[in-house]
Amino acid sequence: MSNKKSNDVYDQSRIRYWNNNYVHYWKARVAEANIEYSVASALVAGDAATTADVRYLQAIELLGIGPQNSVLELACGFGRSLPVLSRLAAEVAAVDISEQMIEAARRDFSAANISFHVSPSEDLPFDDEKFDRIVCFAAFDAMFQTETLVEMHRVCKKGGRLLLTGKNDRYHLNDHRAYEAELGAQGKGHPNYFTNVKKLLGDLERFGLALVVAKYYERRGDFTEDLARTEMPSHFYEYLMVLEKSGPCEQNFDADYSCAFSKTFTLLMRSAPPSEYKRV
C-alpha cells in the first residue's frame, strides 16, 4: 500500500455506519462493562463484556503521559478517556470519524485543553511531529491499518509513543465468542480488520517504529479479565502494543497487514455453515 492517501479513507459507508446511533449502543456496552465483576454481556447474549474503563486506563498508563505532553486520541468515541487525558497532559486532540461521536464527547467532556476534530485516522489534520503520545484503543481494527500507522508516525514526535490495541487474524478454532462476534460484525456491515501481527512486528522498522510493550490475549474476553501473555502464542484474539517512533518511515512501500476476515473465520466457514459451528 502506498503512503499516499487513498480516497477510500473518506468512504461514506464507514462514516454512515458510525453516525447511525452507534454512540448509544457503545455507551450501553461500556456501561455494563463497568459494573463490578461484569465479564459477560447482557446486551449481546453469549458474548463477553467489552473492555471496562479500568482496563482502558491501565493501558493508557503504559504511555507514561507527563504534564508537558501533547496527546492525540484516535477514534475517541464518546470520550470516556478524555477526563483522564485532560488531567495528565498539557493538551489533548480528540479525533473521530463520526460527527455524532464527537458531538457526544464535546457535550460530556469538554475542557479548555481538549480540541475536537472530525476526521478519518488515515488522513489527519495536523502538522508533522505534533504529538508526544498517541492513543488508539479498541479502534485500530476498524481502520485501514497501514495508512493509519503511516499517519501516526507522521504526527508523532521522534521518541514519542503510540498505544495500539486490535484483533489478531488467527484465533483458536474453538473460541466460539470470537467466531460469533466476527459473524455478527459481518452481518451488520461493521468495519472489521484483523491484523497479521507476526508480519507487522517483523516490519515495524519500515514504519520507523520500535516495540516497547506487547501483550497478547488468547480468547475473546481475556482482555476484559486482564489475562495477558507477554510471549506471542501461535493463536490469539487480541493484542496491545506500545510503540516508539525510532526513525523515518519508509516511503511508498507495498505491504498490507490486515484483512476483513480472520484466517480462523475463513477456515471455519469453509468447513461448516454458521448454524453447525458448535459442532466443529
Residue pairs with C-beta under 8 A, 6 or more apart in sequence:
1 144
1 146
1 147
1 253
1 254
1 255
1 256
2 252
2 254
3 147
3 150
3 249
3 251
3 252
3 253
4 252
5 122
5 123
5 147
6 122
6 144
6 147
8 144
9 120
9 122
9 123
9 144
9 147
10 120
10 123
13 189
14 97
14 120
14 142
14 191
15 97
15 98
17 189
17 190
17 191
18 96
18 97
18 98
18 100
18 101
19 98
19 99
19 100
21 100
22 98
22 100
22 101
23 77
23 78
23 98
23 100
23 101
23 104
26 77
26 78
27 78
27 104
28 43
29 41
29 43
29 44
29 49
29 50
30 50
30 52
30 53
30 80
32 38
32 41
32 42
32 43
32 49
33 49
33 50
33 51
33 52
33 53
33 224
34 52
34 53
34 54
38 49
38 52
39 48
39 49
39 221
39 224
39 225
40 47
40 48
40 49
41 47
41 48
41 49
41 50
44 184
46 176
46 177
46 180
47 177
47 180
47 181
47 220
48 177
48 220
48 221
48 224
49 221
49 224
50 138
50 224
51 137
51 138
51 223
51 224
52 224
53 80
53 81
55 223
55 224
55 226
56 80
56 81
56 137
56 138
57 81
57 84
58 226
59 137
59 163
59 165
59 240
60 81
60 84
60 85
60 88
60 135
60 137
60 163
62 163
62 213
62 240
62 242
63 133
63 135
63 161
63 163
63 242
64 161
65 71
65 85
65 88
65 89
65 132
65 133
66 88
66 89
66 132
67 88
67 89
67 90
68 90
68 132
69 88
69 89
69 90
69 132
69 133
70 89
70 90
70 91
70 92
70 93
70 130
70 131
70 132
70 133
71 85
71 88
71 89
71 91
71 92
71 93
71 131
71 132
71 133
71 134
71 135
72 92
72 93
72 95
72 124
72 126
72 130
72 131
72 133
72 134
72 135
72 155
73 81
73 82
73 85
73 92
73 93
73 94
73 95
73 134
73 135
73 136
73 137
74 95
74 121
74 134
74 135
74 136
74 139
74 143
74 148
74 152
75 95
75 96
75 97
75 121
75 136
75 137
75 138
75 139
75 142
75 143
76 82
76 94
76 95
76 96
76 101
76 102
76 105
77 96
77 101
77 105
77 139
78 101
78 104
78 105
78 108
79 94
79 104
79 105
79 106
79 108
79 109
81 135
81 137
82 92
82 94
82 105
82 109
82 111
82 114
83 109
83 111
85 92
85 114
85 135
86 92
86 109
86 111
86 113
86 114
89 113
89 133
90 113
91 113
91 114
91 115
92 111
92 113
92 114
92 115
93 114
93 115
93 117
93 126
93 131
94 102
94 105
94 114
94 115
94 116
94 117
95 117
95 118
95 119
95 121
95 124
96 102
96 105
96 117
96 118
96 119
97 118
97 119
97 120
97 121
98 118
99 118
102 116
102 117
102 118
105 116
106 116
117 125
119 125
120 143
121 136
121 139
121 143
121 148
121 151
121 152
122 143
122 144
122 147
122 148
122 151
123 147
123 151
124 151
124 154
124 155
126 155
127 155
128 154
128 155
129 154
129 155
129 156
129 157
129 158
130 155
130 157
131 155
131 156
131 157
131 160
132 156
132 157
132 160
132 161
133 160
133 161
133 162
133 163
134 152
134 155
134 156
134 160
134 161
134 162
134 163
135 163
136 143
136 148
136 152
136 162
136 163
136 164
136 165
137 163
137 165
138 165
140 148
140 164
140 165
140 166
140 193
140 195
141 166
141 167
141 192
141 193
141 194
141 195
141 258
142 190
142 191
142 192
142 193
143 191
143 193
144 193
144 258
145 166
145 193
145 195
145 200
145 257
145 258
146 255
146 256
146 257
146 258
149 207
149 209
150 207
150 249
152 162
153 207
153 208
153 209
153 245
153 249
154 249
156 162
156 245
157 245
158 245
159 244
159 245
159 246
160 244
160 245
161 212
161 242
161 243
161 244
161 245
162 209
162 241
162 242
162 243
162 244
162 245
163 240
163 241
163 242
164 239
164 240
164 241
164 242
164 243
165 223
165 238
165 239
165 240
165 241
166 193
166 194
166 195
166 197
166 238
166 239
167 192
167 193
167 194
167 195
167 237
167 238
167 239
167 262
168 194
168 195
168 197
168 216
168 235
168 236
168 237
168 238
168 239
168 262
169 194
169 195
169 196
169 197
169 258
169 259
169 262
169 263
169 264
170 234
170 235
170 236
170 262
170 263
170 264
171 178
171 218
171 219
171 220
171 235
171 236
171 237
171 262
171 264
172 178
172 218
172 219
172 235
172 237
172 264
173 264
173 267
173 268
173 280
174 280
175 218
175 219
175 220
175 237
175 264
176 277
176 278
177 219
177 220
177 221
178 219
178 220
178 237
178 262
178 264
179 264
179 265
179 268
179 277
180 277
181 220
182 192
182 261
182 262
182 265
183 265
183 274
184 190
185 192
186 192
186 261
192 260
193 258
193 259
193 260
194 258
194 259
194 260
194 261
194 262
194 263
195 239
195 257
195 258
196 257
196 258
196 259
197 232
197 239
198 232
199 257
200 257
201 211
201 214
201 232
203 255
203 257
204 210
204 211
204 243
205 246
205 247
206 249
206 250
206 253
206 255
207 249
207 250
208 245
208 246
208 247
208 248
208 249
208 250
209 243
209 244
209 245
209 246
210 243
210 244
210 246
211 241
211 242
211 243
212 242
212 243
212 244
213 240
213 241
213 242
214 230
214 232
214 239
214 240
214 241
214 242
215 228
215 229
215 230
215 239
215 240
215 241
216 228
216 229
216 230
216 231
216 232
216 233
216 236
216 238
216 239
217 223
217 227
217 228
217 229
217 236
217 237
217 238
217 239
217 240
218 227
218 229
218 233
218 235
218 236
218 237
219 227
219 236
219 237
220 237
220 238
222 228
222 237
222 238
223 238
223 240
228 240
229 236
235 264
268 277
268 280
271 280
272 279
272 280
